[in-house]
Amino acid sequence: MVDIPFEKGSASTTYPLPPNFRQGNLLIAAESEDTKSLKILDSRHLETRINPTDRSIQIIDPAAKAPLPGTYLKVYAESRDGTVTFYKDGYTDLRGKFDYLSHTAIDPSTIRRIAILVSHPEKGSLTRIINR
């Protein structure tokens, strides 16, 4: 935990993150008197491109402007009745792509929303929600 004093007369205060916190995700908690706030900062070292036509998501390294093969994805599905279940998981192919919707046992037309966790060992992780 780090106490950061607010600058007087300023609407915001900046704090430089230590190098070991600049990659990956952070949960930021702020507290002042009776006000508390939580914010999740997703990794900025990952970019996602969702293509609903071919039901794929592509993971890109924005710094290198190159696909990230071998990135792990975990998909959860919310059905039309509100039930949330694990749907599928796997890794991106050589193009950094992953088919998030194909499944042999579940009819995709019964899905209302998809939640995808994207996790890369060096670039961090993020989540994406896809409404159908």
N, C-alpha and C positions, 0 to 999 in steps of 0.2 A: 504494500500500500504506500502511496506517495501523497503527501499533502501538498497541494498546489494553491498558493494564495492568488486571489483574483486581483487584477490590476484595477486600481481605483479609477472610477470614471469611464471604464471601458465596458462595452457590452460583451466582449469575449476575451479569453485568455488562451494563449498558445503554450504548448508544452512539447518539447522535442522528445520523441520516443527514443529510448536506448536502442542501439543497433540490433540486439537480439529480439526485440519486439516489432521490428519493422516488416517482418515477413510472417505470413500466417494470419490468424484471427485474434481479435482481442475483445474482451468483455470490459467495457468501461463503465464504472460506477461513479456517479457524482452525487455529493450530498452537501447541502447547505441549509442549516437550521432545520426546518420541518419539510424540506423538499428533497426528494431522492429521485434519481434518474439512472436507468440502465440503457446502454446502447451497445450493440454488437457491431464491430467493424470487420467486415469481410476482407479477405485477402484481395489486394489490388494486383497481385501477381498472376491472376487467372482471369481470362475473358471467356464468356460463353456465347455461343451462337446457336440459337434454337431454330430448327427447321421443322415446322409442323407438317409440311407436305410429306417428307420421308420419315417423320417421327424420330428425328435424330437430334442430338446435341453435340456440338463440337467444342472442344476445349483448346484454347489458344494461349500461348505465352505472349502477352502484349509487348514485352520488351524485345523479344526476338522476332515477333510477328510470325511465329511458327506453331504448328499443331503440337499438342502434348500427348503423345501415345503413352499408354500404361497408367493413365490417371484413373483412380478408382471412383466409381459412381454407385450410389445406393438409392433405389427408387421406392417410394411409398405411394400408394394410390388411395384416394378417397372415393368410395362408390357413391352412387346417386342417393343411397339411403343414409349416408354419413359415416359409414364404417371405414376406418383407416387400417390398411394392412400393408405389410411388406410386399412389394411387387416383384422386384428383381434387383440384381446387382451385377457388376462386372467392371471391365477395364476398357478404356478407349483403344481403338485400333491404331494402326500406323498413321492414319489421317487425323487422329485425335477425336474420332467420332464414336458415338455410342447410340444404339437404337434403344430409346427409353420406353417404347410402348409395346413392341412385339412380345407376346407371351403365349405359350401353347395352351395353358389351362384357364386363362381368364379372358373374357370377351372385352375388348377395349371400349365398346360402346356403353358399358356399365360404369365407366370411370368419369367422375366429375372433375377432379383435380389430381395433379401429379406433383409430388415434392421430390426433388433430386438433391442429394448431398454429393458434392464434387470434392474430392480430396486428393491432393498431390503431396508426396512426402517432402518436397522442397519448396513448393510454391504456396502451400497453405490450403485452405478449403473455403467453400461457400455453399449456399443453398439457393435453389431456384424453384419457384412455384409456377406450374403451367395449368391454367384453367382451360377446360375443354368445352 
